[in-house]
Amino acid sequence: MAVTNFTLRETARKPLSGSAPAVASEVEAHKLINTLRQQRKDIAAK
């Protein structure tokens, strides 16, 4: 892991492109799922 820390640059706490969403708790996971579902509904309604 030390090699990884020295070779990767800082991402400024932004997710890496192409990476799956990450959450810290089950509550945060539910909020994320609800947000993604709402975005899908909004896109489908257009």
ZALUMMAR-380439 format. One record per atom (N, C-alpha, C, O, CB): x, y, z; residue in three letters. Coordinates in steps of 0.02 Angstrom, whole numbers, padded with zeros to 5 digits, always signed. Glycine has a CB too. Example, Ala and Ser with C-alpha at 12.3 -4.5 7.8 and 13.67 -1.06 7.14 Angstrom:
2
+00660-00284+00390ALA+00615-00225+00390ALA+00660-00165+00390ALA+00712-00166+00423ALA+00565-00224+00452ALA+00642-00112+00354SER+00684-00053+00357SER+00645+00002+00394SER+00670+00057+00402SER+00704-00030+00286SER
This chain:
46
+00041-00060+00000MET+00000+00000+00000MET+00043+00063+00000MET+00022+00114-00027MET-00047+00000+00060MET+00100+00061+00028ALA+00144+00119+00028ALA+00163+00139-00044ALA+00168+00199-00058ALA+00208+00105+00068ALA+00172+00091-00087VAL+00189+00107-00156VAL+00130+00142-00190VAL+00140+00190-00228VAL+00207+00042-00195VAL+00071+00121-00176THR+00011+00152-00204THR+00006+00225-00182THR-00009+00268-00223THR-00052+00114-00184THR+00017+00238-00119ASN+00012+00306-00094ASN+00062+00353-00127ASN+00047+00412-00136ASN+00023+00306-00020ASN+00119+00329-00146PHE+00169+00371-00176PHE+00159+00380-00251PHE+00183+00428-00281PHE+00237+00344-00163PHE+00123+00333-00283THR+00117+00336-00355THR+00051+00367-00379THR+00048+00390-00436THR+00124+00267-00384THR+00000+00368-00338LEU-00064+00398-00358LEU-00068+00469-00333LEU-00047+00485-00277LEU-00122+00356-00331LEU-00096+00512-00374ARG-00103+00582-00353ARG-00168+00592-00313ARG-00213+00551-00317ARG-00101+00628-00413ARG-00171+00645-00277GLU-00229+00661-00236GLU-00290+00673-00280GLU-00285+00705-00332GLU-00215+00724-00193GLU-00348+00648-00259THR-00409+00657-00298THR-00455+00710-00268THR-00512+00718-00291THR-00447+00591-00303THR-00431+00745-00217ALA-00470+00799-00185ALA-00537+00775-00160ALA-00588+00810-00165ALA-00479+00856-00234ALA-00538+00715-00132ARG-00598+00685-00104ARG-00655+00677-00154ARG-00713+00676-00135ARG-00622+00725-00045ARG-00638+00672-00217LYS-00687+00660-00270LYS-00679+00587-00291LYS-00624+00561-00290LYS-00677+00709-00331LYS-00734+00555-00311PRO-00728+00486-00333PRO-00688+00481-00398PRO-00691+00526-00440PRO-00797+00455-00343PRO-00650+00429-00405LEU-00613+00418-00467LEU-00663+00402-00522LEU-00713+00369-00510LEU-00561+00360-00459LEU-00649+00426-00582SER-00696+00413-00637SER-00702+00338-00648SER-00651+00303-00651SER-00674+00449-00702SER-00763+00315-00655GLY-00775+00244-00666GLY-00781+00203-00603GLY-00797+00144-00607GLY-00721+00216-00708GLY-00769+00233-00545SER-00772+00195-00483SER-00844+00193-00457SER-00884+00239-00470SER-00725+00225-00429SER-00860+00141-00421ALA-00927+00134-00392ALA-00934+00182-00334ALA-00885+00199-00301ALA-00939+00061-00368ALA-00995+00205-00320PRO-01005+00249-00263PRO-00985+00215-00198PRO-00997+00155-00190PRO-01078+00273-00259PRO-00956+00251-00152ALA-00937+00224-00087ALA-00973+00262-00032ALA-00981+00323-00036ALA-00860+00227-00077ALA-00995+00227+00019VAL-01029+00258+00075VAL-00997+00235+00141VAL-00963+00184+00143VAL-01105+00240+00074VAL-01009+00275+00193ALA-00980+00260+00258ALA-01028+00225+00305ALA-01006+00196+00356ALA-00955+00323+00289ALA-01092+00226+00290SER-01141+00195+00335SER-01200+00168+00296SER-01208+00183+00237SER-01164+00246+00388SER-01240+00129+00330GLU-01300+00101+00298GLU-01350+00156+00282GLU-01384+00154+00230GLU-01332+00048+00342GLU-01355+00205+00326VAL-01401+00262+00314VAL-01379+00300+00252VAL-01421+00318+00211VAL-01402+00309+00376VAL-01315+00312+00245GLU-01290+00347+00186GLU-01302+00306+00123GLU-01316+00334+00070GLU-01215+00361+00194GLU-01298+00241+00128ALA-01311+00197+00071ALA-01384+00203+00048ALA-01398+00207-00011ALA-01296+00124+00089ALA-01430+00205+00096HIS-01501+00212+00078HIS-01514+00280+00046HIS-01552+00285-00002HIS-01545+00204+00141HIS-01482+00332+00071LYS-01491+00399+00042LYS-01465+00400-00030LYS-01496+00429-00074LYS-01455+00452+00084LYS-01407+00368-00040LEU-01378+00366-00107LEU-01424+00329-00156LEU-01435+00351-00212LEU-01309+00333-00105LEU-01450+00272-00133ILE-01494+00232-00176ILE-01556+00273-00194ILE-01578+00273-00252ILE-01514+00167-00142ILE-01585+00306-00145ASN-01645+00347-00159ASN-01630+00403-00208ASN-01670+00418-00252ASN-01672+00376-00094ASN-01572+00434-00201THR-01552+00488-00246THR-01544+00461-00318THR-01568+00492-00365THR-01486+00520-00223THR-01511+00404-00324LEU-01500+00375-00391LEU-01567+00354-00422LEU-01576+00362-00483LEU-01453+00314-00386LEU-01612+00326-00382ARG-01678+00308-00409ARG-01716+00369-00433ARG-01749+00367-00485ARG-01718+00271-00356ARG-01712+00423-00395GLN-01747+00484-00414GLN-01718+00512-00479GLN-01755+00536-00522GLN-01742+00537-00359GLN-01651+00509-00486GLN-01620+00533-00548GLN-01643+00492-00607GLN-01655+00520-00661GLN-01543+00530-00542GLN-01649+00427-00598ARG-01674+00384-00653ARG-01745+00403-00672ARG-01761+00406-00731ARG-01671+00309-00631ARG-01787+00415-00622LYS-01856+00434-00636LYS-01858+00500-00674LYS-01897+00508-00721LYS-01897+00440-00571LYS-01816+00548-00654ASP-01814+00613-00687ASP-01792+00606-00760ASP-01820+00640-00804ASP-01768+00660-00650ASP-01743+00564-00772ILE-01719+00554-00840ILE-01772+00519-00882ILE-01782+00537-00940ILE-01654+00512-00840ILE-01806+00470-00854ALA-01859+00434-00891ALA-01918+00479-00907ALA-01953+00468-00957ALA-01882+00373-00850ALA-01930+00528-00865ALA-01988+00572-00875ALA-01976+00623-00931ALA-02024+00654-00955ALA-02004+00609-00811ALA-01915+00633-00952LYS-01900+00683-01004LYS-01921+00659-01071LYS-01912+00695-01121LYS-01827+00699-01006LYS
